Amino acid sequence: MPPIKGLDKVTGWTSDQALSARARPASLMVLGGGAVGCELAQAYAGFGVTVTLVEAATQLVSGEDAAMAAELATALRGSNIDVRLGAEIKAMETTGGGQARALLDGGPVVETEQVILAAGRTPATAGLGLDAIGITPTDTGALAVDPRCRVERQDHVWAAGDVTGIAPYTHGANYQAQVVTHNLLGGNRVADYRAIPRVVYTHPPMASTGMTTEQARDDGIDVIIATMDMAQLARTATDGAAGGLLILVADRARQVLIGAAAVGPGADEWISEASVAIRASIPLKTLADVVHPFPTFAQAYEVPLRELAAQLA
């Protein structure tokens, strides 16, 4: 439960309840602009519900590239969603008609029939008795694990999934489960999180992998970047799609790709090409020489990869 005054007094759904609800509200407010909040907001808007998405940060999907977040916000607004960024809720209350009313700091009041809590979810490790075996969760409730997915300072306790606080996606949990299984059977497998895809399943989807430009610069990497407007692709024209944006991030010294992010049709599928390139440290000049079938959205890689390779000349 996010620390908002009066929130416990209004009718609120968790994301699980929002996905299994039998009734469709006339209006809905989504608290939180992360992946789940964006996905549920667009899904309900598609059913004709009046949706307001409220995010306290100045961009959606905090931690991702700001340009990508802006593209996603444009897509959601195009789905008739009222996206409120930098909107901190001071308090929530119930109206006489049973509506929920949100009092925003410096903004207009929002009244809605239903509220979805899509922020503040943490691992449910409290009350499990972990202290009895010497395990102390982090401040967020997560269990710190070593590179082999074994809980730190434990010989026989392993963890996989959101409880680790790493790669909080279904495919991230599946990957960690494979690492744990391999090691339980006597192997010595180490997890590599450099290129775990991060996807927001909106329409169009937002997908990213590896490092953002900001993360790379914070790590002291000499970064070079290139972008592609997907409206320029032949496949965008043949499909009548709205286009999108691709950003590629490379390490000048190592001459390899270290990050990619995209908003566009099928991005959740073709982002995997960047994941393979990052994981295998394929040289940029090799990537720039890859031929893609025509017409496909994966051709979006070709121009920016050639631009990155040219910057190394």
Salt bridges, closest charged atoms under 4 A:
ASP8 OD2 - LYS9 NZ 3.33
GLU64 OE2 - ARG198 NE 2.55
ASP82 OD2 - ARG84 NE 2.90
GLU93 OE2 - ARG101 NH1 2.68
GLU111 OE2 - ARG101 NH2 2.89
ASP146 OD2 - ARG150 NE 3.80
GLU152 OE1 - ARG153 NH1 3.91
ASP192 OD2 - ARG194 NH2 2.82
ASP192 OD2 - ARG279 NE 3.22
ASP222 OD2 - ARG252 NE 3.13
ASP239 OD1 - ARG235 NE 3.03
GLU273 OE2 - HIS292 NE2 2.70
GLU302 OE2 - HIS292 ND1 2.89
GLU302 OE1 - ARG306 NH1 3.98
